[in-house]
């Protein structure tokens, strides 16, 4: 009886050892799939595209918030103190007077010339320093790269789910023209080509897409430029109205050909610091409100504009995937909608 008790555990151990030494059965070799299965695969690719676009949108939104915060900080710490400073106001008064004296002969209006000058100053003091760390175009390019990366990571799961032949799956990806900006043909690329590329930056089609999006973004002035134009109009009217009592116009007329320092000294004589100090708080608050409103509108535009905003590249790429996979089978293709 005792011998039997010993033999039974040994048999169990041998059986378990035999099971442990066996490898799991290999999956069946890929078979040719019917069209209905390929349609389900296409739908899964689209869903993977939607998920990748949503994650890229999260990245773009977070990054654009950082950009906006840095722009606001530099605007508050640099541009506003510069613009509302006593000596800057003296200098702007002289510029407006000079603009008014030379407003004829096909010259731009004083307001527009002052607006262009303020835009130059704003870019030099705010936009360009922030762009050294982060900028909307860099965010747009990175969001596009992230979309492709996340989409590519999901494709092996789809292959395994349907046991799709890898070669046929690759051929299907190669028939998706994810960039179509040709001619020439080098400006076109399939989804398969981009996913296999070692460096997107070296792909001619990718370069063409980045250039295309840059041109779209440069077509019109941003909301910040519009806000600065509003500031310039108000400043020009205010500074222009003060020219007569301050005598700046006659001072400039008399100082043509003389040193700029003499012109500034004449303007300073006619405009005291007490007046500036009294008006300074209101001037700061008005400028802050105008620029904050303009920046909020521009941030919204950069996030929502499907042609040139921070998500423009993702919208283009995901739209190409969707149109290619659904366009031939649906009169009303599924539009990729991102969460708010």
C-alpha positions, 0 to 999 in steps of 0.5 A: 500500500505504501509503495502505491502511495509513492508511485502515484506522486512520481507518476504525477511529477513525470506527467507534469514534467512532460507537459512542461517540456511541450511547446504551445502549438504554433499558430496556423499559417496565414491564409488568403482572407476573404474580402469581408475580413479585409473590410474589417481589417480596414475598419480596425486600421481606421479605429487605430488611426482615430486612437492615434490622432486622439493621443496626438491631440492630447500632446498638441494641446498640452504643448500649446498650453506651455507655449501660451504660458511662456508667451504670456509671461514674456509679454507681461515681463518684457513687452508691456513694460517696454511699450508703456515705459516713459522713454518708449512713449517719447520715442513712439511719439516722435515716430508717429510725428515722423510718419504723419509728416511723411504720410503722403507720396504713397506711404502707408498710414501712420497707424499701419507703419506703427503697427508693423513696428510694434509687430517687429518688437513683439516678435523680437521680444516675445515670439522669437525667444519663446520659439527657441524652446517651443513653438507651434510649428515644432508642436505640429511636426511632432504631433504628426510624427507621434500620430504615425508612431502610435498608428504603427504600434497598433498594426501588429495587433491587427495582423495577429487578430486576423492572422493576416498574411504579412506580405498582403498586409504590407501591400495593403498599407502600400496602397494607402497614399498618406501623402499626396502632394505631387507631382513630382512623384517624390512628394507622394508617399504611402503609409507603408513607406513612412512607417518603414522610414528610418528618418521622416525628416529625410523623406521628400514627401514628408518635407513637402508636407511640412513645407505645405503646412508652413505655407498654409500657416503663413497665409494670413496674420495671426490674432496677436498681430491683429491685436497689435494693430489695434494697439497701434491704432489706439496708440497712434491716435493718442500720441498723434493727439498729443503732438500739438500741445507737446510740440513734437511735430514742429520739433521734428521738422526743426530737427531734420538732419540733426542728431536723434538725441536732440529730437528726443530731448525736445519731446521730453521737454514738452511731456513731463514724467508726472503725466506719464506716471498718472496715465501709466497704470491705465495704459498697462491694463488696457494693453494687457487686456488687448494682448490677452484677448488676442493671444487667447483667440490665436491659441484657439485658432492654432488648435482648431484650424485644420489647415494650418494649426497644431493638429493640421498634419495629423488631420491631413494624414488621418484624413488620407488614411480614412479616404483611402480605406473608406472612400471607395466603399462609402458615400459618406466616409467616417470623419475622424472627430477628436475629443474637445 
